């Protein structure tokens, strides 16, 4: 019954290996062990959505999953949504162009949740975007520009 | 906050999982979707010495129909239940309830079985199990038993599940022909915990009268409330708006909700009445749409 475990997880396309405390959540694993600090932690109990990442392509709260549970799975964070040369990807660019952020704390979660939405439904209505992003809190923007960013990203993708 | 330290096992077989639960019954906790347990760990409301993670158990994520009965394995996620074509067709109340749980990211991890085992007083699925006369299959190293809602839900966050037991399957009987069903709830915002929710399934007879009425509420007490009085009052009659309103008013009378930070008891009664009316109306319309009158 070890309190630590060595895990292998594919993160943003590359195989990563680390020994972690079994109680470590996925968000802390990404931030502390892999130094992928794009994923933010707000409430740490599944309410704010800031820590949303993609696990096997599906949106997941990384504060509500243990790092050891990601063993053998594929995780995509906001860092994995850039272009191959590290420039902002189309979704990130749409948030930039449409002022879809102010302080930026919620943005990685918003972008990951949006990525999952657009994979399922490439051309969502504003209503569908609102419903899906209701799981991600933003205290700055009033959400209007976030909705506009997602609509713009969807319009780009013809 | 961060979770307290614990031992962790992710057994590869059901037997191994049941063995661990038997050996460590006093201080082990089962981890399935984690959407209730992980917040409790992070807030240190739960401090189990051992987490038994069942996510590596093979073949437990099934959603299947056997002999007309719907069987849902312990690892079937809300997203899978909500989007399953057979569930949407045969058990719409269940698909609709699953779709209203939390947010996308929560539904991608959370499980039907876990929701029942956790038994939050405002959770959707306990009311569905109660309304549909479903049952849970519970396994331990000693054997297996099945329990109906009345015997399974004991109180706030309390079920008949013993510490050495694992809820392995949830079963719902087939709904009779000319049955309409629905799940409606009120939450302040999409994805919030429901304040009150109602599961309804009604069957219309050949003459268009209520042949069977099943109505269960969540958010009005520690366990799901099956509105049996209101059900009996409707049976045999033809569906009319006045009767539905009377039945809904009776539901609001029969419940004994508490006041808490989210809603007063009075508001909960109001919601119970309004939502019962809506659920019965929709379910009756759906039943009629399938050839009842």
Interface residues (C-beta under 8 A of the other chain):
Chain A: X1 X2 X3 X5 X21 X22 X23 X25 X28 X44 X45 X46 X49 X52 X55 X58 X59 X60 X61 X63 X64 X65 X66 X68 X69 X113 X116 X117 X131 X132 X134 X135
Chain B: X1 X2 X3 X4 X5 X6 X7 X8 X9 X10 X31 X34 X35 X38 X39 X41 X42 X43 X50 X51 X53 X55 X79 X102 X103 X104 X105 X106 X108 X109 X189 X190 X191
